[in-house]
């Protein structure tokens, strides 16, 4: 039996599919594009008779209070966003305060379009499990109206037979409290501006007045001072201010309520650089040399004009820190961190040129300056481009790396290769045929003919692969680790 047939017999696609749920909604600020309309809307509410306002708010609360926790708090927050447009001689009643907030609030269905491109990692809590079971966290890319992508999560248990038992999905969806980074490093900030080719006389003027470590508020004060007393071309200054705001707002923290289910947590775009979405998070459980565990994820921030690779850090999936990655080698999509240091250095897979698989090493997880190509498209199913499909998985034989290849008619398939444990820039073996490709039932969706994953896991001798199906839903497949590696070796040997 040849290797291709052997693989097809061994790859098992589970019947279970993870589907979108249009009832999962969050609240968002709802501001008209024409800002001059805001005071007009507010005045109409102010002019309402008290009884009419009370009846209207009662109807709003009846319709929406069971769909969102703390809806009154949301209304108050959104009122504060437009408070400068409230007539200064008006004392608002609590009813009209809430109503104004409601008019500038909208629901957003985070999964209305799709739920796909998952990654999976061990849960921080592995207590009270049956023998051979593993508790997991799965991240997924949720896409709603306008194709805006966010991160959502599922949790559950993989039993000893690698059957998925998902935890109940929470009734509510929670967006976190957002905190901008309190301190920035001047040197690192300027390095990133230089990479973006945005350093100029305006940035030099501002940073010449800031200390080595400065706060967000200190930066804003310097911008305001320069705006009040123009030194350079006003157009030049305003363009630079936009970039400074954009970069400063790209680094932040989000905090969720610890008593809420993980399925109730959604990381929705916060900064302007990700206003059109946070795409394809690749989560990995990283174990440091001292045994300390941190969960990292690389993702692509997208604002419809440019992309920006970002890094997320968390210990507990409650508090997340979002940081901009720096260096000429983190300017494209598809970055995946190795789960530990190699020879004392961090290692990542990447795709700088949009076509080949690269590897890079760094002493600093936030800075990546050098890379080398380790894999080029060699087979017809990947002639258009290749890339990684998540962080490498360690085995005694080497690092298993799932890859994606794009072939004719933009058909996405999942492949695999094996890297040397000590020198992962060296490929030991690889599959010549896809491990997973779109089946007839998987071809139709938002983006047809695509199977894609952002991270798998090894459990009980099997590679467990959750994978996106045509950018619409998520499926699950398994294959024996030894079978996979043996097939890669057989294919390698037969090619010589």
C-alpha positions as CSV (number, residue, x, y, z in Angstrom):
1,X,0.0,0.0,0.0
2,X,1.5,3.4,-1.0
3,X,1.8,6.2,1.5
4,X,-1.0,8.3,0.0
5,X,-3.6,5.5,0.5
6,X,-2.3,4.7,3.9
7,X,-2.8,8.3,5.0
8,X,-6.3,8.5,3.6
9,X,-7.2,5.4,5.7
10,X,-5.8,6.8,8.9
11,X,-7.0,10.4,8.9
12,X,-10.4,10.5,10.7
13,X,-12.7,13.4,10.2
14,X,-15.1,13.7,13.1
15,X,-18.8,14.2,12.4
16,X,-19.1,17.1,14.9
17,X,-18.9,20.6,13.4
18,X,-18.5,23.8,15.4
19,X,-21.1,26.1,13.9
20,X,-21.8,29.9,14.1
21,X,-24.5,31.1,16.5
22,X,-26.2,34.3,15.3
23,X,-27.7,34.8,18.8
24,X,-24.3,35.6,20.3
25,X,-24.3,39.4,20.4
26,X,-22.2,42.1,22.0
27,X,-23.0,45.8,22.4
28,X,-21.0,48.4,20.4
29,X,-21.0,52.2,20.3
30,X,-23.2,53.4,17.4
31,X,-22.1,56.8,16.2
32,X,-23.3,58.4,12.9
33,X,-20.6,59.2,10.3
34,X,-21.8,62.7,10.2
35,X,-21.0,63.9,13.8
36,X,-23.2,66.9,13.4
37,X,-26.2,64.6,13.7
38,X,-25.3,63.8,17.3
39,X,-26.7,66.9,19.0
40,X,-29.8,66.7,16.8
41,X,-30.5,63.1,18.0
42,X,-29.9,64.1,21.6
43,X,-32.2,67.1,21.4
44,X,-35.0,64.9,20.1
45,X,-34.7,62.7,23.1
46,X,-34.5,65.7,25.5
47,X,-37.7,67.0,24.0
48,X,-39.7,63.8,24.7
49,X,-42.4,64.1,27.3
50,X,-41.3,62.3,30.5
51,X,-44.1,59.7,30.3
52,X,-43.2,58.9,26.7
53,X,-39.5,58.6,27.6
54,X,-40.3,56.2,30.6
55,X,-42.4,54.0,28.4
56,X,-39.8,53.9,25.7
57,X,-37.0,53.0,28.1
58,X,-39.2,50.3,29.6
59,X,-39.6,48.8,26.2
60,X,-35.9,48.9,25.5
61,X,-35.1,47.2,28.8
62,X,-37.7,44.6,28.2
63,X,-36.2,43.8,24.7
64,X,-32.5,43.9,25.7
65,X,-31.8,43.5,29.4
66,X,-32.0,39.7,29.1
67,X,-29.6,39.7,26.2
68,X,-26.8,41.6,27.9
69,X,-25.4,41.7,31.5
70,X,-25.3,45.2,32.9
71,X,-27.1,46.9,30.0
72,X,-27.6,50.1,32.0
73,X,-23.8,50.3,32.5
74,X,-23.4,50.1,28.8
75,X,-25.8,52.9,28.2
76,X,-24.0,55.1,30.8
77,X,-20.6,54.4,29.1
78,X,-22.0,55.3,25.7
79,X,-23.7,58.4,27.1
80,X,-20.3,59.5,28.2
81,X,-19.0,59.2,24.6
82,X,-21.4,61.9,23.5
83,X,-21.8,64.0,26.7
84,X,-20.1,67.0,25.1
85,X,-23.1,67.2,22.7
86,X,-25.7,67.4,25.5
87,X,-27.0,70.9,26.0
88,X,-25.2,72.4,29.0
89,X,-28.3,74.1,30.4
90,X,-30.2,70.7,30.6
91,X,-30.3,68.5,33.7
92,X,-31.1,65.0,32.4
93,X,-33.2,62.6,34.3
94,X,-31.9,59.0,34.8
95,X,-34.4,57.9,32.2
96,X,-33.2,60.2,29.5
97,X,-29.6,59.6,30.4
98,X,-30.2,55.9,29.8
99,X,-32.2,56.6,26.6
100,X,-29.4,58.7,25.1
101,X,-27.0,55.9,25.8
102,X,-29.4,53.4,24.2
103,X,-29.7,55.4,21.0
104,X,-25.9,55.4,20.6
105,X,-25.7,51.7,21.2
106,X,-26.1,48.8,18.8
107,X,-26.0,45.0,18.9
108,X,-23.3,43.2,16.9
109,X,-23.6,39.5,16.1
110,X,-20.0,38.4,16.3
111,X,-20.5,35.0,14.6
112,X,-23.2,35.9,12.1
113,X,-21.0,35.2,9.1
114,X,-18.6,32.5,10.2
115,X,-16.7,30.7,12.9
116,X,-13.5,29.2,11.7
117,X,-9.6,28.9,11.7
118,X,-9.2,27.5,15.2
119,X,-6.2,26.8,17.4
120,X,-6.2,24.6,20.5
121,X,-4.0,24.4,23.6
122,X,-4.1,22.7,27.0
123,X,-6.2,24.5,29.6
124,X,-4.3,26.0,32.5
125,X,-6.4,23.9,34.8
126,X,-5.9,20.1,34.4
127,X,-7.3,19.1,37.8
128,X,-10.1,16.5,38.5
129,X,-9.8,14.7,35.1
130,X,-10.3,11.0,34.3
131,X,-7.2,9.1,33.3
132,X,-6.1,9.9,29.7
133,X,-8.2,13.0,29.5
134,X,-7.1,16.6,28.7
135,X,-8.9,19.8,29.3
136,X,-8.5,22.2,26.4
137,X,-9.1,25.8,25.3
138,X,-9.9,26.4,21.6
139,X,-9.7,29.8,20.1
140,X,-11.7,30.6,16.9
141,X,-12.0,33.5,14.5
142,X,-15.5,34.8,14.6
143,X,-16.7,37.0,11.8
144,X,-19.8,39.2,11.8
145,X,-21.3,42.1,9.9
146,X,-18.9,43.8,7.6
147,X,-16.5,40.9,7.8
148,X,-15.0,42.2,11.1
149,X,-13.1,39.4,12.8
150,X,-12.7,38.9,16.6
151,X,-11.4,36.1,18.9
152,X,-13.8,33.8,20.7
153,X,-13.1,30.7,22.8
154,X,-14.5,27.3,23.6
155,X,-13.4,24.9,26.3
156,X,-14.0,21.3,27.1
157,X,-12.3,17.9,27.6
158,X,-10.6,15.5,25.2
159,X,-11.2,12.0,26.6
160,X,-8.8,9.1,26.2
161,X,-10.4,8.2,22.9
162,X,-9.9,11.8,21.6
163,X,-13.7,12.4,21.7
164,X,-14.5,16.1,22.2
165,X,-16.8,17.0,25.2
166,X,-17.4,20.7,24.9
167,X,-18.4,22.8,28.0
168,X,-21.9,24.5,27.7
169,X,-21.7,27.8,25.9
170,X,-22.5,30.8,28.0
171,X,-25.7,32.6,27.4
172,X,-24.0,36.0,27.3
173,X,-21.0,37.4,25.5
174,X,-18.7,39.7,27.4
175,X,-16.3,42.3,26.0
176,X,-13.5,43.1,28.4
177,X,-12.3,46.2,30.2
178,X,-9.6,47.8,28.1
179,X,-6.5,49.5,29.5
180,X,-4.0,51.2,27.4
181,X,-0.4,50.4,28.2
182,X,0.7,52.8,31.0
183,X,4.3,53.0,29.9
184,X,6.2,52.9,26.6
185,X,9.9,52.6,25.8
186,X,11.0,55.5,23.7
187,X,13.7,53.5,21.8
188,X,11.3,50.7,21.0
189,X,8.6,53.1,19.9
190,X,11.0,54.9,17.6
191,X,12.3,51.6,16.1
192,X,8.7,50.6,15.2
193,X,8.1,54.1,13.6
194,X,11.3,53.7,11.6
195,X,10.2,50.3,10.3
196,X,7.0,51.9,9.2
197,X,9.0,54.6,7.5
198,X,7.2,57.2,9.6
199,X,10.1,58.9,11.4
200,X,10.4,62.6,10.5
201,X,11.1,66.0,12.0
202,X,7.8,65.9,13.9
203,X,8.5,62.6,15.7
204,X,12.0,63.8,16.4
205,X,10.6,67.0,18.0
206,X,8.1,65.0,20.2
207,X,10.5,62.3,21.3
208,X,13.2,64.8,22.1
209,X,10.9,66.0,24.9
210,X,9.9,62.6,26.3
211,X,11.8,60.5,28.9
212,X,13.2,57.1,28.0
213,X,10.1,55.5,29.5
214,X,7.0,57.6,29.0
215,X,3.2,57.2,29.6
216,X,0.4,57.4,27.1
217,X,-0.8,60.6,28.7
218,X,2.7,62.2,28.4
219,X,2.7,61.4,24.7
220,X,-0.8,62.9,24.3
221,X,0.3,66.1,26.1
222,X,3.2,66.6,23.8
223,X,1.0,66.1,20.8
224,X,-1.5,68.6,22.1
225,X,1.2,71.2,22.9
226,X,2.5,70.9,19.3
227,X,-1.0,71.1,17.9
228,X,-1.6,74.3,19.9
229,X,1.7,75.9,18.9
230,X,2.4,74.7,15.4
231,X,6.2,74.3,14.6
232,X,6.0,72.3,11.3
233,X,3.5,72.1,8.4
234,X,0.1,71.6,9.9
235,X,-0.7,68.9,7.4
236,X,2.6,67.1,8.1
237,X,1.9,67.4,11.9
238,X,-1.6,66.0,11.6
239,X,-0.5,63.1,9.5
240,X,2.2,62.2,12.0
241,X,-0.2,62.6,15.0
242,X,-2.5,60.0,13.4
243,X,0.4,57.5,13.1
244,X,1.5,58.2,16.7
245,X,-2.0,57.6,18.0
246,X,-2.4,54.5,15.9
247,X,0.8,52.9,17.2
248,X,0.2,53.9,20.9
249,X,-3.3,52.5,20.8
250,X,-1.9,49.2,19.4
251,X,-0.5,48.2,22.8
252,X,-3.1,47.6,25.5
253,X,-4.5,45.1,28.1
254,X,-7.9,43.6,28.3
255,X,-9.4,42.1,31.5
256,X,-12.4,39.8,31.8
257,X,-14.5,38.9,34.8
258,X,-12.9,35.7,36.2
259,X,-16.3,34.2,37.2
260,X,-17.6,34.1,33.7
261,X,-17.3,31.1,31.4
262,X,-14.5,31.3,28.8
263,X,-17.1,30.9,26.0
264,X,-18.5,34.3,27.2
265,X,-15.3,36.1,26.4
266,X,-14.7,37.8,23.1
267,X,-11.6,39.9,22.2
268,X,-13.1,42.4,19.8
269,X,-11.0,44.9,17.8
270,X,-9.9,47.8,20.1
271,X,-7.3,49.8,18.3
272,X,-7.6,51.5,14.9
273,X,-5.0,49.2,13.4
274,X,-7.4,46.3,13.8
275,X,-10.6,48.1,13.1
276,X,-11.4,45.7,10.3
277,X,-10.5,42.6,12.2
278,X,-8.2,40.4,14.3
279,X,-7.3,37.5,12.1
280,X,-6.1,33.9,12.6
281,X,-4.7,33.9,16.1
282,X,-2.2,31.1,16.6
283,X,-2.2,30.2,20.3
284,X,0.6,28.2,21.9
285,X,1.4,27.0,25.4
286,X,5.0,28.3,25.8
287,X,7.2,26.8,28.5
288,X,10.1,28.9,29.6
289,X,13.5,27.6,30.7
290,X,12.4,27.9,34.3
291,X,9.3,25.9,33.8
292,X,7.0,29.0,33.8
293,X,4.0,28.7,31.4
294,X,2.7,31.6,29.3
295,X,0.2,31.4,26.5
296,X,1.1,33.4,23.5
297,X,-0.8,34.1,20.3
298,X,0.3,35.8,17.2
299,X,-2.5,37.4,15.1
300,X,-2.9,39.8,12.2
301,X,-4.4,43.2,12.9
302,X,-6.1,44.6,9.8
303,X,-7.6,48.1,9.2
304,X,-8.5,47.6,5.5
305,X,-5.3,49.4,4.4
306,X,-2.4,47.7,6.1
307,X,-1.7,44.6,8.3
308,X,0.2,44.6,11.6
309,X,1.4,41.4,13.3
310,X,0.6,41.5,17.0
311,X,1.4,39.3,20.0
312,X,-1.0,38.4,22.8
313,X,0.2,37.2,26.2
314,X,-1.9,35.6,28.9
315,X,-1.4,33.3,31.9
316,X,-5.0,32.5,32.6
317,X,-7.2,33.6,29.6
318,X,-8.7,36.3,31.9
319,X,-6.1,39.0,31.5
320,X,-4.6,39.5,28.1
321,X,-1.7,41.8,27.0
322,X,-1.5,42.9,23.4
323,X,1.9,44.1,22.1
324,X,3.1,45.1,18.6
325,X,5.8,42.9,17.2
326,X,8.9,44.7,15.8
327,X,11.5,44.0,13.2
328,X,11.7,43.7,9.4
329,X,10.8,40.0,9.6
330,X,7.4,40.5,11.1
331,X,5.7,42.4,8.3
332,X,3.4,39.7,6.9
333,X,0.7,37.2,8.0
334,X,1.2,33.7,9.3
335,X,3.6,33.9,12.2
336,X,3.8,31.0,14.6
337,X,5.9,30.7,17.8
338,X,7.7,27.5,18.8
339,X,6.5,26.3,22.3
340,X,9.9,26.7,23.9
341,X,13.3,28.3,23.3
342,X,15.8,26.5,21.2
343,X,19.4,26.8,22.2
344,X,18.5,29.7,24.4
345,X,16.6,31.7,21.7
346,X,13.0,32.2,20.7
347,X,12.1,30.7,17.4
348,X,9.2,31.5,15.0
349,X,8.0,30.4,11.6
350,X,6.9,33.1,9.3
351,X,6.1,34.0,5.7
352,X,7.7,37.4,4.8
353,X,7.4,37.1,1.1
354,X,3.9,35.7,0.9
355,X,5.1,32.5,-0.8
356,X,7.7,30.5,1.2
357,X,8.1,29.2,4.7
358,X,10.7,31.0,6.8
359,X,12.2,30.5,10.2
360,X,13.7,33.1,12.5
361,X,15.4,33.3,15.8
362,X,15.6,36.1,18.4
363,X,16.9,36.8,21.9
364,X,13.9,39.1,22.4
365,X,10.3,37.8,21.7
366,X,9.2,41.3,20.6
367,X,12.0,41.9,18.0
368,X,12.6,39.8,14.9
369,X,15.3,41.1,12.4
370,X,16.6,38.0,10.5
371,X,15.0,35.1,8.8
372,X,15.8,32.3,6.3
373,X,13.7,30.3,3.9
374,X,13.4,26.6,4.9
375,X,10.6,25.5,2.5
376,X,9.5,26.5,-1.0
377,X,6.5,25.3,-3.0
378,X,7.5,22.1,-4.7
379,X,4.2,20.2,-5.3
380,X,1.3,21.2,-7.5
381,X,-1.1,21.5,-4.6
382,X,1.1,24.3,-3.1
383,X,2.5,26.0,-6.2
384,X,0.8,29.3,-5.5
385,X,2.0,29.7,-1.9
386,X,2.8,27.8,1.3
387,X,2.8,28.8,5.0
388,X,2.5,27.3,8.4
389,X,-0.8,26.2,10.1
390,X,0.2,27.0,13.6
391,X,3.0,26.4,16.1
392,X,5.3,23.4,15.8
393,X,4.5,20.3,17.9
394,X,7.4,18.5,19.6
395,X,7.9,14.8,19.3
396,X,10.9,12.6,20.0
397,X,11.5,12.3,16.2
398,X,11.3,16.1,15.5
399,X,9.0,19.1,15.3
400,X,5.8,18.4,13.4
401,X,4.7,21.4,11.5
402,X,1.3,21.6,9.8
403,X,1.5,23.6,6.6
404,X,-1.0,25.0,4.2
405,X,-0.6,25.0,0.4
406,X,-2.6,26.9,-2.2
407,X,-3.1,25.3,-5.6
408,X,-5.2,25.8,-8.7
409,X,-8.6,27.6,-8.2
410,X,-7.2,28.9,-4.8
411,X,-7.8,25.5,-3.2
412,X,-6.3,25.4,0.3
413,X,-5.0,22.1,1.6
414,X,-3.2,21.2,4.8
415,X,0.2,19.4,4.6
416,X,2.9,18.5,7.1
417,X,6.6,18.5,7.5
418,X,9.1,17.3,10.2
419,X,11.9,19.6,11.5
420,X,15.0,18.7,13.3
421,X,14.6,19.1,17.1
422,X,18.0,20.8,17.7
423,X,18.1,22.6,14.3
424,X,14.6,23.4,13.2
425,X,15.9,25.2,10.1
426,X,16.5,21.7,8.8
427,X,13.6,19.7,7.3
428,X,13.9,16.0,8.0
429,X,10.9,14.9,6.1
430,X,7.6,16.1,4.6
431,X,4.4,14.8,3.0
432,X,4.2,15.0,-0.8
433,X,0.4,14.8,-0.7
434,X,-2.0,16.9,1.4
435,X,-3.0,15.6,4.8
436,X,-6.4,17.3,4.5
437,X,-8.1,18.8,1.5
438,X,-11.6,20.1,1.0
439,X,-14.1,17.2,0.6
440,X,-17.2,17.7,-1.5
441,X,-19.2,18.7,1.5
442,X,-16.5,21.1,2.7
443,X,-16.1,23.1,-0.5
444,X,-18.9,25.6,-0.2
445,X,-18.9,28.6,2.1
446,X,-17.9,32.2,2.5
447,X,-14.5,31.4,0.9
448,X,-14.9,28.1,-1.1
449,X,-12.4,25.3,-1.3
450,X,-10.5,26.0,1.9
451,X,-9.4,23.9,4.8
452,X,-7.1,25.7,7.3
453,X,-6.0,25.5,10.9
454,X,-4.1,27.8,13.2
455,X,-3.0,25.1,15.6
456,X,-3.3,21.5,16.5
457,X,-2.5,19.4,19.6
458,X,-1.0,16.0,20.3
459,X,-3.0,13.8,22.7
460,X,-2.8,10.0,23.4
461,X,-0.6,9.4,20.4
462,X,-2.8,11.3,17.9
463,X,-2.5,14.6,16.2
464,X,-5.8,16.3,16.9
465,X,-6.5,19.0,14.2
466,X,-9.5,21.4,14.5
467,X,-9.7,23.1,11.1
468,X,-11.7,25.8,9.4
469,X,-14.0,24.8,6.5
470,X,-14.3,27.3,3.7
471,X,-14.1,30.2,6.1
472,X,-17.6,29.3,7.5
473,X,-17.4,26.6,10.2
474,X,-15.0,24.3,12.0
475,X,-14.4,20.6,11.8
476,X,-12.1,18.2,13.6
477,X,-9.7,15.5,12.3
478,X,-7.3,13.1,13.9
479,X,-4.3,11.1,12.7
480,X,-1.8,8.9,14.5
481,X,1.5,10.7,15.1
482,X,3.6,7.6,14.4
483,X,1.6,6.9,11.2
484,X,2.0,10.5,10.0
485,X,5.8,10.5,10.7
486,X,6.3,7.1,9.1
487,X,4.4,8.2,6.0
488,X,6.6,11.3,5.8
489,X,9.7,9.2,5.9
490,X,8.4,6.7,3.4
491,X,7.6,9.6,1.0
492,X,11.0,11.1,1.6
493,X,12.8,7.8,0.9
494,X,10.7,7.0,-2.2
495,X,11.6,10.4,-3.7
496,X,15.3,9.6,-3.8
